[in-house]
Amino acid sequence: MHPAAIPDYRHHQDPGSPCLEDLSRRWTSAQFAAEVRRVAAGLAGHGIRAGDVVGAMLPNRLELITLLFATWRLGAALTPVNPALTTDETRYQLDDCAARLVVTDDDNLAKATPGRAAVLTLDNYRALTGTPPDTRTEDSDVALIIYTSGTTGRPKGVVLDHANVTAMAGMLVSWLRLSAADRCLLILPLFHVNGLMASVVSPLTVGGSTIVAPRFEPGQFWSWVERFRPTYFSAVPTIYLLLNAQPGTAQPDTSSLRFAVCGAAPMPREAISAFEDRYHIPVVEGYGLSEGTVASTINPLDGPRKAGTVGVALPGQHVAIVDDHDSPLPPRRIGEVVLHGPNVMRGYLGRPEETTACLRGGWLHTGDVGFLDEQGYLTLVDRKKDMIIRGGENIYPTEIESALYTHPAVLEAAVVGRPDEIYGEQPVAFVSLRPGQHVTAGQLEQHCRTRLAPYKRPREYLIMDALPKNPVGKIIKEPLRDQARSQPRP
């Protein structure tokens, strides 16, 4: 189904069906459709037309979702803005995509103004009214402009059209067997494509519903599950690790959950097993990028689910491994992961050279390193830029991190390379600990001695209260590299 048509279709099919709710409000399909029509009319009254870009600088809330569908109804595109951005970062994104209007709340109003985009506060947004124009959205119209994290420079705008969104929703619905009976508990931020696609667009496409939580709260999560009875949720490894570290032995009622999805970064297989054993919920690990409209591989719901892999290609997509000359590699050979399918982005906004390089040969070059097995299951080894070369030996930080995760005191681990005059680079490990646990660098070294070859073992172990993360909860390594370079040599 075309995503812009979802509100009206749901209204006509089953107007009283549950559609969206948060911690205090509940909307039926009819109420949702009425809200979308009202907001679309109001946006049109503010001059928004097909081809325009609208910004949304809001925390997780129902208004952001209605804004998304109202924008699509007009043939315009939405660019979600992370509320945690600074004023400079906010204005850069809004100016880069030439947003004509941005909707924000009082907390972020100062960061959104003054700029080129007109600003609507939530109070003004709620007062929008008018007659919605008769418009038709095409598959080629831009639907979303999602900005990358920008760890290696200014963020890039990933341009996704309605054909990308439609294809991705169809793949997720088919693979996860979503139906009108499904209810997704949204705990990921809506400024990220994962939250938008896996937790909102996909369930709404088939008549399901979404519960919008303001953010992930470890102490509240299981009470939300028991209260709202979701059938699935999508999360990042950090969330599962925090849930694994919850104190006590009380078992929450998880009987409503069919499965949970894990993505954004590889998750240690021991952590997946610990979560499944404790909470009795199957975890299907997947892999994707914003440039691929969120997902390209997922482990199947019905076996075999191979722990340590991120599954097989979703229907309609192709995954391959290539060498440095873009030649395909056979199973079990490590190389760059490349993707092909109708979900692959149109390109980077205003960056033709980077688009050409990333999409060369008709394949999306991910920058991730991995291998396929004989059955097509993908194992991620690392990011190409994260690989450490020590004395001519390739070291993949993920392998070291996996070894560290097997220590019972370790909550999170990240390994980076530090320049070395003799070997070129040496691995340095950063870890945070589970609540109430204590461990020394020497104990971590002893733990790794039985699991890693000598050249792979970190030359230093640094214990931190918490590891730096991006707004989605994925560990970011650039600050750790800076710290490793500045640390006095042991």
MITORRO-372406 format. One record per residue (C-alpha): residue in three letters; residue number from 1; x, y, z. Coordinates in steps of 0.5 Angstrom, whole numbers, plus 500, padded with zeros to 3 digits. Example, Ala and Ser with C-alpha at 12.3 -4.5 7.8 and 13.67 -1.06 7.14 Angstrom:
! residues 2
  res    n    x    y    z
  Ala    1  525  491  516
  Ser    2  527  498  514
//
This chain:
! residues 490
  res    n    x    y    z
  Met    1  500  500  500
  His    2  502  507  498
  Pro    3  504  510  505
  Ala    4  501  517  504
  Ala    5  494  513  503
  Ile    6  495  509  510
  Pro    7  490  514  514
  Asp    8  484  514  509
  Tyr    9  485  507  508
  Arg   10  485  505  515
  His   11  479  510  516
  His   12  475  506  511
  Gln   13  477  499  513
  Asp   14  475  499  520
  Pro   15  474  506  523
  Gly   16  474  504  530
  Ser   17  480  500  530
  Pro   18  486  502  535
  Cys   19  491  506  531
  Leu   20  496  510  536
  Glu   21  497  511  543
  Asp   22  501  514  548
  Leu   23  502  514  556
  Ser   24  495  518  556
  Arg   25  492  518  549
  Arg   26  489  513  545
  Trp   27  487  514  537
  Thr   28  482  510  533
  Ser   29  484  510  526
  Ala   30  478  515  524
  Gln   31  481  520  529
  Phe   32  488  519  526
  Ala   33  485  520  519
  Ala   34  482  526  522
  Glu   35  488  529  525
  Val   36  492  528  519
  Arg   37  487  531  514
  Arg   38  487  537  519
  Val   39  494  538  519
  Ala   40  495  537  512
  Ala   41  490  543  511
  Gly   42  493  547  516
  Leu   43  500  546  513
  Ala   44  497  548  506
  Gly   45  495  554  509
  His   46  502  556  511
  Gly   47  504  555  504
  Ile   48  507  548  504
  Arg   49  506  544  497
  Ala   50  509  538  493
  Gly   51  516  538  493
  Asp   52  517  542  500
  Val   53  521  540  506
  Val   54  518  540  513
  Gly   55  522  539  519
  Ala   56  520  536  525
  Met   57  524  537  532
  Leu   58  520  534  537
  Pro   59  521  528  542
  Asn   60  517  522  541
  Arg   61  509  524  541
  Leu   62  503  523  537
  Glu   63  504  529  533
  Leu   64  510  527  530
  Ile   65  507  522  527
  Thr   66  501  526  524
  Leu   67  505  531  522
  Leu   68  509  525  518
  Phe   69  503  523  514
  Ala   70  500  530  513
  Thr   71  506  532  510
  Trp   72  506  526  505
  Arg   73  499  527  504
  Leu   74  501  534  501
  Gly   75  507  530  497
  Ala   76  512  534  501
  Ala   77  518  531  505
  Leu   78  519  530  512
  Thr   79  526  531  515
  Pro   80  526  529  523
  Val   81  531  533  527
  Asn   82  534  530  533
  Pro   83  532  535  539
  Ala   84  539  534  542
  Leu   85  542  537  537
  Thr   86  545  544  538
  Thr   87  543  551  535
  Asp   88  548  550  530
  Glu   89  547  543  528
  Thr   90  539  544  528
  Arg   91  540  550  523
  Tyr   92  545  546  519
  Gln   93  540  541  518
  Leu   94  534  545  516
  Asp   95  538  550  511
  Asp   96  541  544  508
  Cys   97  535  541  506
  Ala   98  532  548  505
  Ala   99  526  546  510
  Arg  100  520  551  509
  Leu  101  517  550  516
  Val  102  519  546  522
  Val  103  514  544  528
  Thr  104  517  544  535
  Asp  105  516  545  542
  Asp  106  517  550  547
  Asp  107  524  547  549
  Asn  108  527  547  542
  Leu  109  524  553  540
  Ala  110  530  557  541
  Lys  111  534  552  537
  Ala  112  530  553  531
  Thr  113  529  560  530
  Pro  114  531  565  527
  Gly  115  533  561  521
  Arg  116  530  560  514
  Ala  117  525  556  516
  Ala  118  518  558  518
  Val  119  517  556  525
  Leu  120  510  553  528
  Thr  121  510  551  536
  Leu  122  506  545  538
  Asp  123  500  550  540
  Asn  124  500  553  533
  Tyr  125  500  546  530
  Arg  126  494  544  535
  Ala  127  490  550  532
  Leu  128  491  548  525
  Thr  129  485  548  521
  Gly  130  482  548  514
  Thr  131  480  544  508
  Pro  132  485  539  506
  Pro  133  487  540  498
  Asp  134  486  534  493
  Thr  135  493  532  492
  Arg  136  496  525  489
  Thr  137  503  523  492
  Glu  138  507  519  487
  Asp  139  512  514  488
  Ser  140  518  518  486
  Asp  141  516  524  491
  Val  142  521  525  496
  Ala  143  518  522  503
  Leu  144  524  523  508
  Ile  145  531  526  509
  Ile  146  534  523  514
  Tyr  147  541  525  517
  Thr  148  547  521  518
  Ser  149  550  521  525
  Gly  150  556  525  522
  Thr  151  562  522  526
  Thr  152  567  524  520
  Gly  153  564  531  518
  Arg  154  558  534  517
  Pro  155  552  530  517
  Lys  156  549  528  510
  Gly  157  542  528  508
  Val  158  539  521  506
  Val  159  534  522  501
  Leu  160  528  516  501
  Asp  161  522  517  496
  His  162  516  513  497
  Ala  163  518  507  493
  Asn  164  523  506  498
  Val  165  518  507  504
  Thr  166  513  502  501
  Ala  167  518  497  499
  Met  168  521  497  506
  Ala  169  514  497  509
  Gly  170  512  491  505
  Met  171  519  487  506
  Leu  172  518  488  514
  Val  173  511  486  514
  Ser  174  512  480  510
  Trp  175  518  477  514
  Leu  176  516  479  521
  Arg  177  509  476  519
  Leu  178  505  483  521
  Ser  179  498  483  521
  Ala  180  492  487  524
  Ala  181  493  484  531
  Asp  182  500  486  532
  Arg  183  502  492  537
  Cys  184  509  495  537
  Leu  185  511  498  543
  Leu  186  516  504  540
  Ile  187  522  506  545
  Leu  188  527  508  539
  Pro  189  527  515  537
  Leu  190  522  518  532
  Phe  191  528  522  529
  His  192  531  515  526
  Val  193  529  511  521
  Asn  194  528  505  525
  Gly  195  523  508  529
  Leu  196  519  511  523
  Met  197  519  504  519
  Ala  198  520  498  524
  Ser  199  515  501  529
  Val  200  510  506  526
  Val  201  509  505  518
  Ser  202  510  498  518
  Pro  203  505  496  523
  Leu  204  500  501  521
  Thr  205  500  499  514
  Val  206  497  492  515
  Gly  207  492  495  520
  Gly  208  496  494  527
  Ser  209  497  499  532
  Thr  210  503  503  535
  Ile  211  504  505  543
  Val  212  509  511  543
  Ala  213  513  511  549
  Pro  214  517  518  550
  Arg  215  523  514  551
  Phe  216  526  508  553
  Glu  217  526  507  561
  Pro  218  529  501  564
  Gly  219  525  502  570
  Gln  220  519  503  566
  Phe  221  519  498  560
  Trp  222  516  492  563
  Ser  223  511  495  566
  Trp  224  509  498  559
  Val  225  509  491  556
  Glu  226  504  489  562
  Arg  227  500  495  561
  Phe  228  500  495  553
  Arg  229  501  488  551
  Pro  230  505  489  545
  Thr  231  506  484  540
  Tyr  232  513  486  539
  Phe  233  518  492  539
  Ser  234  525  494  536
  Ala  235  531  496  540
  Val  236  539  497  540
  Pro  237  544  492  543
  Thr  238  545  497  549
  Ile  239  537  497  551
  Tyr  240  538  489  551
  Leu  241  544  490  555
  Leu  242  541  494  560
  Leu  243  535  490  561
  Asn  244  540  484  562
  Ala  245  543  488  568
  Gln  246  536  489  571
  Pro  247  537  487  578
  Gly  248  532  482  582
  Thr  249  529  476  579
  Ala  250  522  478  578
  Gln  251  519  475  572
  Pro  252  515  480  568
  Asp  253  509  478  564
  Thr  254  512  478  557
  Ser  255  507  473  554
  Ser  256  504  478  549
  Leu  257  511  479  545
  Arg  258  512  475  539
  Phe  259  519  477  538
  Ala  260  523  483  539
  Val  261  528  486  534
  Cys  262  535  488  535
  Gly  263  539  492  530
  Ala  264  544  498  529
  Ala  265  550  494  531
  Pro  266  552  487  532
  Met  267  550  484  539
  Pro  268  554  479  543
  Arg  269  551  472  542
  Glu  270  552  471  549
  Ala  271  547  477  551
  Ile  272  542  475  546
  Ser  273  542  468  550
  Ala  274  542  471  556
  Phe  275  536  476  554
  Glu  276  532  470  551
  Asp  277  533  465  557
  Arg  278  531  471  562
  Tyr  279  525  474  559
  His  280  523  468  554
  Ile  281  522  473  548
  Pro  282  525  471  541
  Val  283  530  476  539
  Val  284  531  476  531
  Glu  285  538  480  530
  Gly  286  538  484  523
  Tyr  287  542  489  520
  Gly  288  541  495  515
  Leu  289  542  503  514
  Ser  290  539  509  513
  Glu  291  541  509  506
  Gly  292  537  502  505
  Thr  293  531  505  509
  Val  294  533  501  515
  Ala  295  533  494  514
  Ser  296  537  489  509
  Thr  297  538  483  513
  Ile  298  534  479  519
  Asn  299  534  473  522
  Pro  300  528  469  520
  Leu  301  522  468  526
  Asp  302  522  461  524
  Gly  303  529  458  525
  Pro  304  534  457  524
  Arg  305  536  463  527
  Lys  306  543  463  527
  Ala  307  546  467  534
  Gly  308  552  472  532
  Thr  309  549  473  525
  Val  310  544  478  523
  Gly  311  540  474  518
  Val  312  539  473  511
  Ala  313  537  478  506
  Leu  314  530  481  506
  Pro  315  525  479  500
  Gly  316  527  483  494
  Gln  317  534  485  497
  His  318  541  482  495
  Val  319  547  482  499
  Ala  320  554  481  497
  Ile  321  561  481  499
  Val  322  566  484  495
  Asp  323  574  485  495
  Asp  324  577  492  494
  His  325  576  492  487
  Asp  326  569  491  488
  Ser  327  569  483  485
  Pro  328  564  478  489
  Leu  329  567  474  494
  Pro  330  565  467  495
  Pro  331  562  464  502
  Arg  332  566  465  508
  Arg  333  571  470  505
  Ile  334  571  477  509
  Gly  335  570  483  505
  Glu  336  565  489  504
  Val  337  558  488  505
  Val  338  554  491  499
  Leu  339  546  492  498
  His  340  542  492  492
  Gly  341  534  493  492
  Pro  342  528  497  491
  Asn  343  529  500  499
  Val  344  536  503  497
  Met  345  536  511  497
  Arg  346  536  515  492
  Gly  347  542  519  494
  Tyr  348  545  524  499
  Leu  349  542  531  498
  Gly  350  546  535  494
  Arg  351  552  531  494
  Pro  352  553  528  487
  Glu  353  560  525  488
  Glu  354  559  522  494
  Thr  355  552  519  492
  Thr  356  556  516  486
  Ala  357  562  513  490
  Cys  358  557  510  495
  Leu  359  552  507  489
  Arg  360  557  505  484
  Gly  361  556  499  480
  Gly  362  548  499  482
  Trp  363  550  497  489
  Leu  364  550  501  496
  His  365  557  500  499
  Thr  366  556  500  506
  Gly  367  563  501  509
  Asp  368  561  495  513
  Val  369  566  488  513
  Gly  370  563  482  514
  Phe  371  562  475  510
  Leu  372  556  470  508
  Asp  373  556  463  510
  Glu  374  553  458  505
  Gln  375  546  459  507
  Gly  376  546  466  506
  Tyr  377  547  468  513
  Leu  378  551  475  514
  Thr  379  556  476  520
  Leu  380  558  483  521
  Val  381  566  483  523
  Asp  382  567  491  523
  Arg  383  566  497  520
  Lys  384  572  498  515
  Lys  385  574  505  518
  Asp  386  574  501  525
  Met  387  579  495  523
  Ile  388  586  496  526
  Ile  389  592  494  523
  Arg  390  598  492  528
  Gly  391  604  490  525
  Gly  392  601  488  518
  Glu  393  595  484  522
  Asn  394  588  486  521
  Ile  395  585  486  528
  Tyr  396  577  487  528
  Pro  397  575  490  534
  Thr  398  568  486  534
  Glu  399  572  480  536
  Ile  400  575  483  542
  Glu  401  569  486  544
  Ser  402  565  479  544
  Ala  403  571  476  548
  Leu  404  570  482  553
  Tyr  405  562  481  553
  Thr  406  563  474  556
  His  407  566  477  563
  Pro  408  560  477  568
  Ala  409  562  484  570
  Val  410  562  488  563
  Leu  411  556  491  561
  Glu  412  559  495  555
  Ala  413  565  494  551
  Ala  414  568  498  545
  Val  415  575  497  542
  Val  416  579  502  538
  Gly  417  586  503  535
  Arg  418  591  507  538
  Pro  419  597  510  534
  Asp  420  604  506  535
  Glu  421  611  508  533
  Ile  422  613  500  532
  Tyr  423  607  497  530
  Gly  424  602  502  527
  Glu  425  596  501  531
  Gln  426  595  498  538
  Pro  427  588  496  540
  Val  428  585  499  547
  Ala  429  579  497  550
  Phe  430  574  501  554
  Val  431  569  498  558
  Ser  432  563  500  563
  Leu  433  561  495  568
  Arg  434  554  492  570
  Pro  435  551  496  577
  Gly  436  555  493  583
  Gln  437  560  490  579
  His  438  568  491  580
  Val  439  573  489  576
  Thr  440  581  491  574
  Ala  441  584  492  568
  Gly  442  589  486  570
  Gln  443  583  481  571
  Leu  444  580  483  564
  Glu  445  587  482  561
  Gln  446  587  475  564
  His  447  580  474  562
  Cys  448  582  475  554
  Arg  449  588  471  555
  Thr  450  584  465  554
  Arg  451  580  467  548
  Leu  452  584  472  544
  Ala  453  591  471  540
  Pro  454  597  475  543
  Tyr  455  597  480  538
  Lys  456  589  481  538
  Arg  457  589  483  546
  Pro  458  588  490  548
  Arg  459  594  494  550
  Glu  460  590  497  555
  Tyr  461  583  497  559
  Leu  462  580  503  561
  Ile  463  574  503  565
  Met  464  569  508  565
  Asp  465  562  510  568
  Ala  466  559  510  561
  Leu  467  561  509  554
  Pro  468  559  515  549
  Lys  469  553  514  545
  Asn  470  549  517  539
  Pro  471  542  519  540
  Val  472  539  512  538
  Gly  473  544  508  543
  Lys  474  549  506  539
  Ile  475  556  507  542
  Ile  476  560  512  538
  Lys  477  568  511  538
  Glu  478  571  517  535
  Pro  479  571  520  542
  Leu  480  574  514  545
  Arg  481  579  514  539
  Asp  482  581  521  542
  Gln  483  582  519  549
  Ala  484  586  513  547
  Arg  485  591  518  543
  Ser  486  591  523  549
  Gln  487  592  517  554
  Pro  488  599  517  557
  Arg  489  602  510  555
  Pro  490  602  505  560
//
